[in-house]
């Protein structure tokens, strides 16, 4: 049975991409860009030698690094968090390795999360990919393309 059929339980594990490309924290930004292009992926999970998820680098992270673009959030009421975020962003655009430009606070899901909930998370957080973890180790990636594939296969067209 194809793991992407509508007869499967509607959880992340049923539709996530299990063939994932990962990188270590020491890889350079240039190597990241080449690897992403070659592997045709939009993000790279950054893992430790033990396989623990440390962070994630997206296409946006690489573009911001190459172009030196700082992407500020809206200032907070207190302003302290805003300026801390700005310092972090400034350091990221100067980074030379995955460890220096990766997003460390990665939003993840587990394999048993309902697909609808994961889709909502992608939309609410305005992200394109969710690493799927089990015991802090990455076991898959759920991306927008996986959701589109799933919805196309499960759509039921009705006559009005």
Beta strands, then each sheet from edge to edge (+ up, - down):
strand 1: 22-24
strand 2: 43-47
strand 3: 53-58
strand 4: 108-109
strand 5: 129-134
strand 6: 137-143
sheet 1: 1+ 2+ 3-
sheet 2: 4+ 5+ 6-
end
